[in-house]
Amino acid sequence: MLKGLRVGGLHISKRHANSHSYQATLNLPKTKFSPRSNIQKTYNDLIPQSSQIVYNEQLNKFFEEYNKIPKSNIDQRIDFINKKLFILHDGPPYANGDLHLGHALNKILKDIINRYQLSHSKYIYYRPGWDCHGLPIEMKALKKLNSDQIEHISPVKIRKIASQYAKAAQLKQRSQFEKFGILTDWNQPYITMDANYEVNQLKIFQKLFDFDLIKRQNKPVYWGTETRTALAEGELEYNENHKSVSAYVYFPLTEESVSILQNRLGIEKMGRVDCLIWTSTPWTLFSNQAICYSERFDYCLVKSEENQKCFIVAKDLIESLKITGPYKILSSFSGSQLKGLKYSNPLMNDTPMVEKPLLDGLHVTNTAGSGLVHTAPGHGQDDYLVGLKNGLSIFSPIDHKGNYDLTKFSNNPDVQEFLKDPNSGLDEGRNVLNSKTTDSIIERLKELDVLMNVEVITHSYPYDWRSKQPVIIRSTPQWFTNLENLKKIAVKSLKKTQFYPKRGEHRLTSFVKNRNEWCISRQRSWGVPIPYFQHREKPDSILMDAEIISIAIENIKKWGMDSWFLEEDSTNEKTNIKNWLPQRYHDIANQYRKGKDTMDVWFDSGSSWSTLMDFYSEKLGITESQQPNPLANVYLEGSDQHRGWFQSSLLCRVSYTEKPDAPYGTVITHGFTLDEKGIKMSKSIGNTIAPNDIIEGNKERNLPTLGVDGLRYLVAQSDFTSDITVGPTIMQHTSDALKKIRLCFKFLLGNLQKSSNYTLLPYDQLAPVDKYTISKLQGLLDDTNKNYLEYNFSKVLINLQFHLNNELSAFYFDFSKDVLYSNSISSLRRRQIQTTLFHIIDTYRAVLSPILPITVQEVWNCVPEQWLANNKENGTSPFIKSWPKFNNDLAQSKNIIESFESNEITIMNAFKKEFTKITNPSITKPGQTLTKIFITNTLPIKEDDLMELLQTSKVTLIKVDSMSDLPEDARRIDELKCAITIEQSTMNKCPRCWKHNSLEENHLCGRCEHETLYINF
C-alpha cells in the first residue's frame, strides 16, 4: 500500500487527502474547441478552408486522374467521367438587389447535395452563375436618368449603364453568397452577359433557325404596359382577386340576316334582332371582327317585354342573364341555324353599317356568358386562331403604353374623337386599363341603347411578375419558337428524368404540353439581339437567313455585342450595314436597318447548359457528339421554375439537338420561405428575414445569432419540398440543437487529447458496450446514407439528434466519464473507449459534413494530430475522406445489437426503475450503492462491465437454483430469469472518483490507488 502520493512536487498523505487534492490526477477533458462558433473566425479561416480550397483541390485531382487516361482512349475517358464526376448545374440568380432567404435556401440545398457526393468518392463540378440581362436591370439603369435623357439616350448608353449595374449587383451578391460556406470557386462563375456566353446563345438560336423553328408573326401576345414589352407565359403571375367590369352587349343582325333567320325558324316577320354577347374587357369591343357560336348548343330567340328587345342567347344560359322584367322565348333552335348570318358593331358608328360574320367556334362554351363570343383576333389566342381560319383582320389598335392608337381609326373620326384622352394635350388615346376608360365605354353603350347589363366580377387575371400590374393582350410582330412538334420530344425526354418530389414531373410535363409556341422577342436594349434586318419604309419586310445569322455571330465575336446596337455609319467598319449583310444584299443594304428586338431572358438562362458543353470540350477534350447525356446530373430550383428555367432549359436543349435530350438527369424543387404566421415573405409586407440576420443575429427583431452553420441547419431541418417557415421561435430551436451538437463534439475532442499511443484498437479488442455502440453508429450511417440519397435532409438531422440524445448523451457518454477521467491514459479500458470516441467523431463528421461544414472543419482542426497521423488521416480533408465502414457483416452487427439490448440494456432499465424506488435520502447517486444480480442461468456479462454501465460501486452476480429462490425484495427480470437488488454501499467514498468503494474514509479505492501509479504529469 502506498503511504502517500507526490502530485506535481507536492506530497499528499493518504490520511489527509481529499477530493480536491486529487483533481490534478484526473484526466479531465480539455480542448480548444469552443461551445460557440466565432463569426469572424468562420469568415476568415473556416469558410475558405472548408469550401473554395477543398473545391479546387478535388477538381485538380479529378483533372490529374483524368489526364492519366490516354487521349486516344476516349471510351475509357467517358466512362471515367460518368463514374467519377458529379455535376449540379446552377440556375443563375438574377443580378438585382440583395440576396433574400430564398437564395440561401437554394444555394445551401445544392451545396448539401454536392458535399454528400464528394464524401462518396465523386468529384464535383459546380460553377455558380448569374442572369444579368433583362428588363428589371434596364429599368434600374434608366431610373438614373431624367425623362429628357431617356427620350434621347442611345441603346449603347443604356447597355453601358445596365452592364455596370449588373456587374456591381453580381459582385455584391457574390460577397453575400460567400458567407454561406458553398463548395465552389467563386472566381470562375458563368455570367449571361459575358461575351462567350452571348455568342453561345446566338449559336443556339442559329441552330433553332436551321431547324425551321423560328418564325416572325403578327399575333396577340401578353404585353406589359408598364414595362412596354412582350411577356412570355413564364413571366406572368395570376391575381385571383382581380376585379373587372363585365358587360352584356347587343350587336344587331343585319336586316338581311334577320329575314334569313325568320325563314329558317318559321316565325312571323319582326324588326331588329340582336346577338347578345358578353365581355370582361369592354375596351376590346372596338376591335371586334366576328361573333362565335357553337353548332353543338341550342339557342333561343328571346323577347323582353320591358324594352321589347329581341335577342339571341344560348338556351342553357338564359337563367344566368338576370333579365329585367318578364320575357318570352319566341323560338328554340340549333346553333347551326346561325350559320352565314351577319351583324354590325354599333360602337364603330359605321355608315353604312359594316357587316361582320357569325362563325362556328370550338372554343365557345355554355357554362358562362351568353353562348355568343365577342371575337377580337388582335386580343386573344382563341380569337386569333378563328381569325386566321376565316381570314379576319388581326386588328389591334393599342400602342405599347396600353393607349388606343388613334391613327388606327383615321377613317372613323367620330370614334377617334371619342377614344381621344381628354386629359392629354396630345393626340393620345385613352389607356385601356384605366377605369375611367371603361366607365366612358359603358356610358357610350348606354347612349347607343345596346347595353343589357353590367356587373363587377372577381376572377383570376394575368399580371406582369415584374411590375405587378395587369397585362393586356395585343397583337404585335414578334419572334416565336414553334413548339408544336418540339414539345413532344421534350415530354419524351422527361420520361428519362427523375423528379423530387415526384409531383414535379406532372407539373413540368403539363406546362410543356400546353405550349404551342414561345414568344422569344422583347422590345428592349439590354439583352442579346435577334439578328434580323427590317426595311426602313416597310417594317413588315424582314431579312433573316442562316448566312445573316452567321455573319452577325462572327461580327459580334470580333467587335463585341454593343456593335449591333451602334448607330449606323457607312464610314465605320463596325456600323456599315453592308458588313452585316451577305454580298447579295449589298445593293439594297441602305434600305434596311438592324432589328431592335432582343431575346427573352428565359432564352438567356435557358441556354446556360452550353457552359457545360464548353467544359466538356475545352477542359476535357470531349466533342459535342461524345458528351454525356444528360449534361448535368441535377438541376435544383424553386417550384416556380417549372414554368421558368426548368422549362426554358429543356426547350432550348431539345430544340438544339432535336432529340429527347433533357439537360438534366434529376430535377429537384423546393418551396418558398414563410414567416412564422405562414405568410409568404415579401418586402412589401415587411416580413422578410435577410440571411445575414440569421448568421449574425438581429437584436431589434429578436433574432438569435446562429452563425453560418445555423443558417444551413435551418435549411436542412425543413421539409424543403413544401414552403418552409422561419422566425424567432424556430431559430431558437435551431440554436439549441446546434449547441447540443457542439457540446457533443467538445466532449469527444476533450477526451481524445490524452492517450498513450493515439492508435485505434481493433474491433475484436473492444468491450461489448463499445461493439454495441459502434454497431449503432453503423446503423446511423446506413440510415443517413439512404436519407441523403432521397434528399431527406431533415430526417438526417432528426436521426442524428435522436442518436446524440439517446445513444450518446444519456448512455455512452454518461457512463464512460468515470473511466475517461479516472483511469490512467495507458489503461486498456480507457483506450477502448477512446477508440470508440474516435469512431463516433468520425461518424458524426461524415453525417454532418454536407450540412455543417464549418463545424466539421473546426472539429477536424481540433482533433489531436497524433490520432490523424497514426491512423493515416493526417492531411486528409474531412470532406474528401470517405464514410467509415465498421462492419461489413450486417448479420453480425444485428446480433451484437440484439444481444446487448436483450441483456445489458434490459438489466440497465430494471436498475433505473429500481433505483427510483429508493427512499433513503442519503442515496442520490448510483455510485453510493452496490448491486446484486441473482441469476438462474449463466449471463454473457461480466461483473466489471455491468458495474461500469450501471455506475454503481460494485456488482455481484449470485447463482441461485430457481426463480423461487430469489429474495422477496428483488426486482424480477423474467426474460433473463434473474432479479436485481440495490443496497446502500457499506464502503467509504473515494476522494478521487467519488464512488463508495474505499475501505477507509478519505482513502483511495483500489482502482484509483492503482491508476494513480501511472498518472503522467
Secondary structure, DSSP 8 states (H G I E B T S, - for coil): --SEEEETTEEEETTT--GGGGGGGS-----S--SS--HHHIIIIIHHHHTHHHHHHHHHHHHHHHHTS-TT-HHHHHHHHHHHEEEEE----BSSS---HHHHHHHHHHHHHHHHHHTTT-EEE---EEB--SHHHHHHHHHTS-HHHHHH--HHHHHHHHHHHHHHHHHHHHHHHGGG--SS-TTS-EETTSHHHHHHHHHHHHHHHHTT-EEEEEEEEEEETTTTEEE-GGGEEEEEEEEEEEEEEEEEB-HHHHHHHHHHHT----S--EEEEEES-GGGGGG--EEEE-TTSEEEEEEETTT--EEEEEGGGGGGG--SS-EEEEEEEEGGGGTT-EE--GGG--SS---EEEEE-TT--SSSTTS-EEE-TTS-HHHHHHHHHHT------B-TTSBB-GGGGTT-HHHHHHHB-TT-SSS-B-BTT-HHHHHHHHHHHHHTT-EEEEEEEEEEEEEETTT--B-EEEEEEEEEEE-TTHHHHHHHHHTT-EEESTHHHHHHHHHHHT-SEEE-EES-SSS-B---EEESS-TT-EE--HHHHHHHHHHHHHH-GGGGGS---TTSTTT-GGGGS-GGGGGGGGGEEE---EE-HHHHHHTTTHHHHHIIIIIH---GGGS-SSSEEEEEEEGGGGTTHHHHHHHHHHHHHSSS--SEEEEEEE--EE-TTS-B--TTTT----HHHHHH-BGGGTB---HHHHHHHHHHTS-TTS-EE-SHHHHHHHHHHHHHHHHHHHHHHHTTS--SS-----GGGS-HHHHHHHHHHHHHHHHHHHHHHTT-HHHHHHHHHHIIIIIIIIIIHHHHHHHHHHS-TT-HHHHHHHHHHHHHHHHHHHHHTTT-HHHHHHHHHHS-HHHHHHTT-TT--TTTS------S-HHHHHHHHHHHIIIIIHHHHHHHHHHHT---TT--SGGGEEEEEEESS--S--HHHHHHHHT-SEEEEEE-SSGGGS-TTSEEEGGGTEEEEEEE--SEE-TTT--EEESSTT---HHHHHHGGG---
